[in-house]
Amino acid sequence: MAVTAQDIEAALREALAPQQLQVIDDSHQHIGHAGAGEGSHFTVRITSERFAGLRGVARHRLVYHALASLMPAGIHALAIQARSPDEAN
């Protein structure tokens, strides 16, 4: 079973309590590329208090940690835009 944007959204909401969250399935843009398939490429735009005071790599680690159980199900690529609430305003 392929990972869906809804699966990713649920995991991120539970782990990071975001004020804003958008998950976009970009898989259709990568047909024919290595690792491509249904539910394989996503863009995540997330704003969470958990990112305050953290640099980009630490923020990405939090997102990957939240999605750890979904990664083996076929997520090949994530484009992550992670901001604190102060940065979003």
Number of C-alpha atoms within 10 A of each C-alpha: 7 13 19 18 18 12 13 21 18 13 18 23 16 10 14 17 16 21 13 14 16 14 20 17 18 19 20 13 11 14 13 9 9 8 15 19 18 18 20 23 24 21 17 20 16 25 23 21 14 17 22 14 10 12 11 13 10 12 21 18 11 17 21 16 15 19 19 12 10 17 16 10 13 17 22 16 16 18 14 17 15 23 23 20 17 11 10 12 6
